[in-house]
Amino acid sequence: MSIAVVRKTVFTLEKLAESDEPLSLAALSARADLPKPTAHRILQTLAELGYVAQNETGKYYLTTRLDSLAQSSRYRELKVRAIPAMTALHRQFNETVNLGVLEGSRVHYIHVIETTRSLRMMVQPNAADEFYFTAVGRAIAAYLPPPQVEAILKSTTLRPVTPKTVSSPKKLQKLLDETRRRGWAIDDEESVLGVICLAAPVFVNDDPVAGISVTMPKIRATKEVCQAVVASLLSMRL
């Protein structure tokens, strides 16, 4: 009986995923070939777990929680390799350390170790930002093949997030070139005023698969601290 319930639940999820728009209980029941009471119980359970939600008309749709599960599985090996280096950075500086990957034009943060200090920049795991104004995004993009970078830039509109955000493709390309030459990237109040972020790429078989960054309030980002962070980022061994 329990196996049958699992089958029905997975089938319900698949039908929701196949739809381009939210579905009513009646529509979903028909597509999944399930009695309405059964479909309703499954949907209520999935909603309680955060995998399904309802819009203003009561129709059902999948949340991003399933994406988080898939992403966690996809990057499990990467996280296993990166977490020791991230932990070492956190112990050394007690600042927030982030592991991000580039998907399309957006950086997705798949693991975060937060500072224990009260003054900090909160980064939620599975949050995402456009790559062009983030240190992690630039650290990765700087080492991608030029045609891939061009394709990403064509699909990206450079909008200023703060007064300091780069908004010129030409200037962004210059920043990417500088990042590749020195091996690390910086976001100096371009994503959040008062916050600085330093990052270096993570390579697997010479491919820039991710980036690790250290984020801190600018008030703590002295020249000496930044130099020490950069040195530690560049000496990471995964």
MILO-89819 format. One record per residue: residue in three letters; x, y, z of N, C-alpha, C in turn. Coordinates in nm, 3 decimals. Layout:
ALA;X;Y;Z;X;Y;Z;X;Y;Z
...
***
This chain:
MET;0.083;-0.121;0.000;0.000;0.000;0.000;0.086;0.126;0.000
SER;0.195;0.124;0.081;0.282;0.242;0.088;0.349;0.269;-0.046
ILE;0.386;0.161;-0.118;0.448;0.179;-0.250;0.348;0.244;-0.345
ALA;0.222;0.205;-0.337;0.120;0.264;-0.423;0.106;0.414;-0.397
VAL;0.113;0.454;-0.272;0.104;0.596;-0.237;0.222;0.673;-0.295
VAL;0.342;0.614;-0.287;0.460;0.679;-0.343;0.445;0.698;-0.493
ARG;0.397;0.595;-0.561;0.376;0.603;-0.706;0.278;0.717;-0.740
LYS;0.169;0.724;-0.665;0.068;0.828;-0.691;0.124;0.967;-0.664
THR;0.205;0.978;-0.561;0.265;1.108;-0.527;0.361;1.153;-0.636
VAL;0.446;1.061;-0.680;0.542;1.096;-0.786;0.467;1.130;-0.915
PHE;0.363;1.055;-0.946;0.285;1.081;-1.066;0.219;1.219;-1.058
THR;0.173;1.256;-0.940;0.112;1.388;-0.920;0.216;1.498;-0.944
LEU;0.335;1.478;-0.891;0.443;1.576;-0.911;0.477;1.588;-1.060
GLU;0.483;1.476;-1.128;0.516;1.478;-1.270;0.410;1.554;-1.350
LYS;0.283;1.535;-1.318;0.177;1.604;-1.390;0.182;1.755;-1.365
LEU;0.215;1.794;-1.243;0.231;1.936;-1.214;0.350;1.994;-1.291
ALA;0.458;1.915;-1.298;0.578;1.961;-1.368;0.555;1.974;-1.518
GLU;0.469;1.890;-1.574;0.441;1.893;-1.718;0.354;2.011;-1.758
SER;0.283;2.068;-1.663;0.190;2.177;-1.694;0.261;2.312;-1.698
ASP;0.225;2.394;-1.795;0.283;2.528;-1.807;0.212;2.629;-1.718
GLU;0.107;2.586;-1.651;0.032;2.677;-1.565;-0.022;2.599;-1.445
PRO;-0.057;2.669;-1.336;-0.112;2.602;-1.218;-0.238;2.523;-1.255
LEU;-0.263;2.415;-1.182;-0.376;2.328;-1.212;-0.474;2.325;-1.095
SER;-0.601;2.318;-1.129;-0.704;2.301;-1.026;-0.702;2.157;-0.978
LEU;-0.766;2.131;-0.867;-0.774;1.996;-0.815;-0.840;1.903;-0.916
ALA;-0.948;1.951;-0.978;-1.022;1.869;-1.075;-0.934;1.836;-1.196
ALA;-0.862;1.937;-1.246;-0.778;1.916;-1.363;-0.664;1.820;-1.332
LEU;-0.602;1.839;-1.216;-0.490;1.753;-1.179;-0.538;1.610;-1.153
SER;-0.655;1.597;-1.089;-0.712;1.465;-1.063;-0.736;1.391;-1.194
ALA;-0.785;1.463;-1.294;-0.812;1.401;-1.424;-0.683;1.361;-1.494
ARG;-0.584;1.449;-1.492;-0.458;1.420;-1.561;-0.383;1.305;-1.495
ALA;-0.389;1.298;-1.362;-0.319;1.192;-1.290;-0.403;1.066;-1.277
ASP;-0.527;1.075;-1.323;-0.619;0.961;-1.313;-0.632;0.913;-1.169
LEU;-0.657;1.011;-1.080;-0.672;0.982;-0.938;-0.807;1.034;-0.890
PRO;-0.868;0.967;-0.795;-0.990;1.022;-0.735;-0.958;1.155;-0.669
LYS;-1.053;1.247;-0.672;-1.029;1.379;-0.613;-0.984;1.373;-0.467
PRO;-1.047;1.290;-0.383;-1.003;1.284;-0.243;-0.857;1.241;-0.229
THR;-0.816;1.144;-0.313;-0.678;1.098;-0.309;-0.583;1.207;-0.353
ALA;-0.614;1.273;-0.465;-0.531;1.382;-0.516;-0.522;1.494;-0.414
HIS;-0.634;1.523;-0.348;-0.637;1.631;-0.249;-0.546;1.599;-0.131
ARG;-0.551;1.475;-0.081;-0.466;1.436;0.031;-0.318;1.446;-0.006
ILE;-0.285;1.401;-0.126;-0.146;1.408;-0.172;-0.100;1.553;-0.181
LEU;-0.184;1.637;-0.239;-0.149;1.778;-0.256;-0.134;1.849;-0.122
GLN;-0.220;1.817;-0.029;-0.212;1.879;0.104;-0.082;1.841;0.174
THR;-0.044;1.715;0.161;0.081;1.670;0.222;0.201;1.738;0.156
LEU;0.200;1.745;0.024;0.309;1.811;-0.049;0.316;1.959;-0.014
ALA;0.200;2.021;0.006;0.196;2.162;0.044;0.254;2.182;0.183
GLU;0.221;2.092;0.275;0.274;2.101;0.412;0.427;2.087;0.412
LEU;0.478;2.008;0.320;0.622;1.987;0.310;0.692;2.095;0.230
GLY;0.614;2.182;0.166;0.673;2.293;0.092;0.703;2.268;-0.054
TYR;0.656;2.153;-0.108;0.686;2.122;-0.248;0.578;2.172;-0.344
VAL;0.461;2.203;-0.292;0.349;2.250;-0.372;0.288;2.371;-0.301
ALA;0.238;2.465;-0.381;0.168;2.581;-0.325;0.045;2.610;-0.411
GLN;-0.040;2.697;-0.361;-0.161;2.737;-0.434;-0.155;2.886;-0.464
ASN;-0.207;2.922;-0.584;-0.214;3.064;-0.617;-0.343;3.124;-0.562
GLU;-0.369;3.249;-0.600;-0.484;3.319;-0.545;-0.618;3.256;-0.584
THR;-0.619;3.176;-0.690;-0.744;3.109;-0.732;-0.754;2.967;-0.677
GLY;-0.655;2.926;-0.597;-0.660;2.792;-0.539;-0.598;2.684;-0.623
LYS;-0.541;2.721;-0.737;-0.478;2.621;-0.823;-0.338;2.587;-0.771
TYR;-0.293;2.467;-0.804;-0.169;2.415;-0.750;-0.052;2.429;-0.848
TYR;0.067;2.453;-0.791;0.190;2.459;-0.871;0.308;2.414;-0.786
LEU;0.415;2.373;-0.854;0.535;2.329;-0.783;0.615;2.450;-0.734
THR;0.671;2.439;-0.616;0.760;2.543;-0.565;0.903;2.513;-0.610
THR;0.996;2.598;-0.570;1.137;2.578;-0.606;1.206;2.479;-0.513
ARG;1.133;2.424;-0.417;1.196;2.330;-0.323;1.251;2.206;-0.394
LEU;1.177;2.161;-0.496;1.227;2.046;-0.572;1.356;2.081;-0.646
ASP;1.364;2.205;-0.696;1.487;2.249;-0.762;1.604;2.242;-0.664
SER;1.577;2.280;-0.539;1.682;2.278;-0.438;1.731;2.136;-0.413
LEU;1.637;2.040;-0.412;1.676;1.900;-0.394;1.764;1.853;-0.509
ALA;1.721;1.885;-0.631;1.798;1.843;-0.748;1.936;1.906;-0.748
GLN;1.940;2.035;-0.711;2.067;2.106;-0.709;2.160;2.048;-0.604
SER;2.103;2.015;-0.487;2.183;1.957;-0.379;2.246;1.826;-0.422
SER;2.169;1.744;-0.491;2.220;1.616;-0.537;2.327;1.634;-0.645
ARG;2.300;1.727;-0.737;2.389;1.750;-0.849;2.527;1.798;-0.803
TYR;2.529;1.878;-0.697;2.654;1.938;-0.653;2.709;1.876;-0.526
ARG;2.662;1.756;-0.492;2.705;1.694;-0.366;2.857;1.675;-0.361
GLU;2.914;1.620;-0.468;3.059;1.596;-0.470;3.136;1.726;-0.461
LEU;3.087;1.829;-0.531;3.153;1.959;-0.527;3.155;2.013;-0.384
LYS;3.043;2.003;-0.315;3.035;2.053;-0.178;3.128;1.975;-0.085
VAL;3.133;1.844;-0.104;3.222;1.762;-0.021;3.366;1.809;-0.036
ARG;3.405;1.843;-0.158;3.542;1.889;-0.183;3.565;2.030;-0.132
ALA;3.461;2.116;-0.139;3.480;2.257;-0.109;3.465;2.292;0.039
ILE;3.383;2.219;0.111;3.351;2.256;0.249;3.475;2.262;0.341
PRO;3.572;2.170;0.331;3.692;2.186;0.416;3.764;2.318;0.393
ALA;3.778;2.359;0.267;3.843;2.487;0.237;3.760;2.604;0.287
MET;3.628;2.593;0.273;3.539;2.699;0.322;3.547;2.710;0.474
THR;3.550;2.596;0.540;3.559;2.595;0.686;3.689;2.659;0.733
ALA;3.797;2.631;0.663;3.926;2.691;0.698;3.922;2.843;0.683
LEU;3.860;2.890;0.574;3.846;3.035;0.554;3.762;3.097;0.665
HIS;3.655;3.028;0.701;3.566;3.079;0.805;3.639;3.087;0.939
ARG;3.717;2.987;0.971;3.792;2.987;1.097;3.898;3.096;1.098
GLN;3.958;3.121;0.984;4.065;3.220;0.977;4.013;3.363;0.989
PHE;3.899;3.391;0.923;3.852;3.530;0.917;3.721;3.556;0.991
ASN;3.647;3.451;1.023;3.514;3.464;1.083;3.427;3.561;1.003
GLU;3.429;3.545;0.873;3.340;3.618;0.782;3.259;3.515;0.704
THR;3.152;3.559;0.641;3.065;3.467;0.567;3.137;3.413;0.443
VAL;3.133;3.282;0.427;3.199;3.216;0.314;3.092;3.147;0.229
ASN;3.097;3.170;0.098;2.994;3.121;0.007;3.054;3.032;-0.102
LEU;2.978;2.930;-0.139;3.012;2.847;-0.255;2.903;2.867;-0.358
GLY;2.940;2.915;-0.477;2.840;2.943;-0.580;2.875;2.878;-0.713
VAL;2.772;2.847;-0.790;2.789;2.793;-0.924;2.715;2.882;-1.023
LEU;2.760;2.880;-1.146;2.700;2.962;-1.250;2.608;2.878;-1.336
GLU;2.481;2.912;-1.338;2.383;2.846;-1.422;2.319;2.952;-1.511
GLY;2.351;2.945;-1.640;2.307;3.052;-1.729;2.380;3.179;-1.694
SER;2.305;3.284;-1.664;2.367;3.411;-1.626;2.359;3.437;-1.476
ARG;2.311;3.338;-1.401;2.289;3.358;-1.257;2.379;3.270;-1.171
VAL;2.425;3.328;-1.063;2.504;3.256;-0.964;2.409;3.201;-0.859
HIS;2.418;3.070;-0.834;2.337;3.006;-0.731;2.430;2.966;-0.616
TYR;2.395;3.010;-0.496;2.477;2.980;-0.379;2.432;2.846;-0.321
ILE;2.516;2.746;-0.330;2.476;2.611;-0.291;2.523;2.574;-0.151
HIS;2.612;2.653;-0.094;2.651;2.631;0.046;2.703;2.761;0.104
VAL;2.663;2.788;0.227;2.701;2.912;0.294;2.741;2.882;0.438
ILE;2.854;2.938;0.482;2.893;2.933;0.623;2.894;3.077;0.673
GLU;2.803;3.110;0.761;2.787;3.248;0.805;2.884;3.285;0.916
THR;2.921;3.412;0.917;3.000;3.465;1.026;2.919;3.461;1.155
THR;2.989;3.453;1.267;2.919;3.458;1.396;2.908;3.601;1.448
ARG;2.963;3.697;1.373;2.956;3.836;1.416;2.816;3.892;1.392
SER;2.779;3.989;1.476;2.645;4.045;1.465;2.628;4.129;1.340
LEU;2.733;4.201;1.300;2.727;4.281;1.177;2.769;4.192;1.061
ARG;2.672;4.156;0.976;2.702;4.061;0.870;2.605;4.077;0.754
MET;2.644;4.019;0.641;2.561;4.014;0.523;2.503;3.874;0.512
MET;2.369;3.865;0.519;2.302;3.735;0.516;2.293;3.685;0.371
VAL;2.342;3.564;0.347;2.328;3.499;0.217;2.257;3.367;0.238
GLN;2.142;3.351;0.176;2.064;3.230;0.193;2.110;3.122;0.094
PRO;2.131;2.999;0.143;2.160;2.890;0.049;2.048;2.878;-0.055
ASN;2.087;2.852;-0.179;1.995;2.841;-0.293;1.945;2.976;-0.343
ALA;1.996;3.086;-0.284;1.966;3.218;-0.339;2.042;3.233;-0.470
ALA;2.002;3.329;-0.552;2.067;3.347;-0.683;2.078;3.495;-0.716
ASP;2.188;3.531;-0.781;2.211;3.668;-0.827;2.262;3.663;-0.971
GLU;2.240;3.771;-1.045;2.302;3.782;-1.176;2.453;3.786;-1.158
PHE;2.524;3.721;-1.249;2.667;3.701;-1.230;2.747;3.831;-1.237
TYR;2.701;3.929;-1.313;2.787;4.041;-1.349;2.823;4.132;-1.231
PHE;2.740;4.133;-1.126;2.774;4.220;-1.014;2.822;4.142;-0.891
THR;2.852;4.012;-0.908;2.899;3.932;-0.795;3.043;3.888;-0.816
ALA;3.115;3.876;-0.706;3.253;3.830;-0.714;3.260;3.685;-0.760
VAL;3.170;3.601;-0.708;3.168;3.460;-0.749;3.140;3.448;-0.898
GLY;3.041;3.523;-0.947;3.007;3.518;-1.088;3.122;3.557;-1.178
ARG;3.191;3.663;-1.141;3.305;3.708;-1.221;3.421;3.610;-1.213
ALA;3.442;3.553;-1.094;3.551;3.457;-1.078;3.533;3.338;-1.170
ILE;3.409;3.296;-1.188;3.382;3.182;-1.277;3.387;3.225;-1.424
ALA;3.312;3.333;-1.455;3.299;3.377;-1.594;3.433;3.415;-1.656
ALA;3.525;3.464;-1.575;3.655;3.508;-1.627;3.731;3.395;-1.693
TYR;3.701;3.270;-1.654;3.775;3.156;-1.706;3.695;3.072;-1.805
LEU;3.577;3.120;-1.841;3.497;3.048;-1.941;3.548;3.080;-2.082
PRO;3.523;2.992;-2.178;3.561;3.023;-2.317;3.491;3.151;-2.363
PRO;3.559;3.237;-2.436;3.500;3.364;-2.482;3.364;3.351;-2.548
PRO;3.340;3.251;-2.635;3.207;3.239;-2.695;3.097;3.218;-2.591
GLN;3.129;3.144;-2.485;3.030;3.121;-2.379;3.000;3.250;-2.303
VAL;3.105;3.327;-2.277;3.086;3.455;-2.208;3.003;3.549;-2.295
GLU;3.032;3.552;-2.424;2.955;3.637;-2.516;2.808;3.598;-2.516
ALA;2.781;3.469;-2.516;2.642;3.422;-2.515;2.571;3.463;-2.386
ILE;2.642;3.453;-2.274;2.582;3.494;-2.146;2.554;3.643;-2.146
LEU;2.649;3.721;-2.196;2.631;3.866;-2.198;2.515;3.907;-2.286
LYS;2.496;3.837;-2.397;2.386;3.869;-2.487;2.250;3.847;-2.422
SER;2.245;3.753;-2.328;2.118;3.721;-2.263;2.101;3.797;-2.131
THR;2.194;3.887;-2.102;2.192;3.957;-1.974;2.179;4.108;-1.995
THR;2.088;4.168;-1.922;2.075;4.314;-1.921;2.146;4.367;-1.797
LEU;2.246;4.452;-1.819;2.323;4.504;-1.706;2.248;4.619;-1.641
ARG;2.181;4.587;-1.532;2.106;4.689;-1.458;2.180;4.722;-1.328
PRO;2.191;4.849;-1.293;2.258;4.885;-1.169;2.178;4.842;-1.046
VAL;2.242;4.768;-0.958;2.180;4.726;-0.833;2.209;4.829;-0.725
THR;2.328;4.887;-0.731;2.366;4.998;-0.644;2.431;5.102;-0.736
PRO;2.459;5.221;-0.686;2.527;5.321;-0.769;2.664;5.277;-0.818
LYS;2.720;5.173;-0.757;2.854;5.128;-0.794;2.853;5.007;-0.887
THR;2.737;4.956;-0.921;2.729;4.837;-1.006;2.777;4.866;-1.147
VAL;2.859;4.777;-1.202;2.903;4.792;-1.340;2.781;4.779;-1.432
SER;2.767;4.871;-1.525;2.651;4.867;-1.614;2.690;4.876;-1.761
SER;2.818;4.866;-1.788;2.868;4.872;-1.925;2.932;4.738;-1.964
PRO;2.887;4.676;-2.075;2.948;4.551;-2.118;3.098;4.563;-2.138
LYS;3.142;4.677;-2.189;3.285;4.698;-2.213;3.362;4.698;-2.080
LYS;3.306;4.767;-1.980;3.372;4.771;-1.850;3.369;4.635;-1.783
LEU;3.258;4.564;-1.799;3.249;4.431;-1.741;3.353;4.338;-1.801
GLN;3.371;4.344;-1.933;3.471;4.260;-1.997;3.610;4.293;-1.945
LYS;3.636;4.422;-1.921;3.765;4.464;-1.866;3.784;4.403;-1.727
LEU;3.678;4.404;-1.646;3.685;4.346;-1.512;3.711;4.196;-1.518
LEU;3.647;4.128;-1.615;3.670;3.985;-1.631;3.814;3.956;-1.673
ASP;3.867;4.040;-1.761;4.007;4.024;-1.803;4.102;4.043;-1.685
GLU;4.073;4.144;-1.602;4.156;4.170;-1.484;4.147;4.052;-1.387
THR;4.027;3.999;-1.372;4.007;3.887;-1.281;4.088;3.766;-1.326
ARG;4.088;3.739;-1.454;4.163;3.623;-1.506;4.313;3.643;-1.486
ARG;4.361;3.765;-1.505;4.505;3.792;-1.492;4.552;3.771;-1.348
ARG;4.473;3.818;-1.251;4.519;3.812;-1.112;4.469;3.689;-1.037
GLY;4.364;3.623;-1.090;4.317;3.499;-1.030;4.207;3.514;-0.927
TRP;4.159;3.634;-0.903;4.052;3.655;-0.806;3.964;3.772;-0.848
ALA;3.843;3.774;-0.793;3.745;3.878;-0.831;3.700;3.954;-0.707
ILE;3.646;4.074;-0.732;3.598;4.157;-0.622;3.464;4.220;-0.658
ASP;3.377;4.224;-0.561;3.252;4.301;-0.567;3.262;4.403;-0.456
ASP;3.289;4.526;-0.494;3.309;4.634;-0.397;3.183;4.721;-0.393
GLU;3.086;4.680;-0.312;2.958;4.751;-0.293;2.873;4.754;-0.421
GLU;2.895;4.659;-0.511;2.816;4.656;-0.635;2.685;4.581;-0.620
SER;2.679;4.489;-0.525;2.554;4.417;-0.501;2.480;4.472;-0.379
VAL;2.555;4.512;-0.278;2.497;4.571;-0.157;2.591;4.680;-0.108
LEU;2.539;4.799;-0.086;2.622;4.907;-0.035;2.673;4.871;0.105
GLY;2.799;4.900;0.128;2.858;4.872;0.258;2.913;4.732;0.272
VAL;2.908;4.653;0.162;2.953;4.514;0.167;3.056;4.489;0.057
ILE;3.160;4.418;0.091;3.263;4.382;-0.005;3.275;4.231;-0.011
CYS;3.303;4.178;-0.129;3.312;4.032;-0.148;3.433;4.002;-0.235
LEU;3.512;3.906;-0.192;3.630;3.862;-0.267;3.612;3.714;-0.300
ALA;3.648;3.675;-0.422;3.622;3.536;-0.464;3.731;3.484;-0.556
ALA;3.743;3.352;-0.557;3.834;3.283;-0.649;3.761;3.164;-0.709
PRO;3.798;3.125;-0.830;3.730;3.013;-0.894;3.772;2.878;-0.837
VAL;3.684;2.781;-0.855;3.713;2.642;-0.820;3.719;2.563;-0.950
PHE;3.831;2.494;-0.974;3.850;2.421;-1.098;3.838;2.270;-1.077
VAL;3.775;2.206;-1.173;3.772;2.060;-1.179;3.809;2.024;-1.323
ASN;3.921;1.955;-1.338;3.972;1.922;-1.473;3.987;2.047;-1.558
ASP;4.040;2.151;-1.498;4.067;2.280;-1.564;3.941;2.357;-1.601
ASP;3.825;2.309;-1.560;3.700;2.382;-1.586;3.659;2.461;-1.462
PRO;3.619;2.588;-1.478;3.576;2.669;-1.364;3.433;2.632;-1.324
VAL;3.419;2.536;-1.236;3.287;2.482;-1.204;3.216;2.559;-1.093
ALA;3.290;2.640;-1.019;3.229;2.710;-0.906;3.320;2.824;-0.862
GLY;3.276;2.894;-0.760;3.356;2.998;-0.700;3.334;3.000;-0.550
ILE;3.438;3.033;-0.475;3.427;3.049;-0.330;3.457;3.193;-0.296
SER;3.372;3.252;-0.214;3.390;3.393;-0.179;3.387;3.415;-0.030
VAL;3.448;3.524;0.011;3.442;3.572;0.149;3.374;3.708;0.145
THR;3.264;3.721;0.219;3.184;3.843;0.220;3.192;3.908;0.357
MET;3.209;4.041;0.358;3.223;4.111;0.486;3.176;4.256;0.473
PRO;3.138;4.316;0.584;3.106;4.459;0.582;3.231;4.538;0.545
LYS;3.215;4.644;0.471;3.331;4.719;0.425;3.407;4.780;0.542
ILE;3.338;4.802;0.652;3.404;4.862;0.767;3.513;4.770;0.823
ARG;3.500;4.638;0.798;3.603;4.543;0.843;3.701;4.507;0.733
ALA;3.676;4.554;0.612;3.758;4.514;0.497;3.877;4.609;0.481
THR;3.968;4.603;0.577;4.089;4.684;0.565;4.178;4.628;0.455
LYS;4.274;4.706;0.415;4.367;4.662;0.310;4.437;4.534;0.351
GLU;4.478;4.527;0.478;4.550;4.410;0.527;4.460;4.287;0.528
VAL;4.334;4.304;0.570;4.240;4.191;0.573;4.214;4.141;0.431
CYS;4.189;4.232;0.341;4.160;4.193;0.202;4.279;4.120;0.140
GLN;4.398;4.166;0.166;4.517;4.100;0.114;4.529;3.958;0.170
ALA;4.499;3.944;0.297;4.506;3.812;0.360;4.399;3.719;0.304
VAL;4.278;3.772;0.282;4.170;3.691;0.225;4.207;3.643;0.085
VAL;4.257;3.734;0.003;4.296;3.699;-0.133;4.404;3.591;-0.132
ALA;4.503;3.607;-0.044;4.612;3.509;-0.037;4.557;3.371;0.001
SER;4.462;3.369;0.094;4.404;3.241;0.136;4.318;3.180;0.026
LEU;4.243;3.264;-0.045;4.161;3.214;-0.155;4.248;3.152;-0.264
LEU;4.358;3.219;-0.294;4.445;3.170;-0.401;4.523;3.045;-0.360
SER;4.535;3.022;-0.232;4.610;2.905;-0.186;4.520;2.786;-0.154
MET;4.389;2.800;-0.180;4.297;2.691;-0.153;4.335;2.565;-0.231
ARG;4.320;2.451;-0.167;4.342;2.322;-0.233;4.219;2.235;-0.209
LEU;4.149;2.203;-0.317;4.028;2.123;-0.305;4.056;1.980;-0.350
***
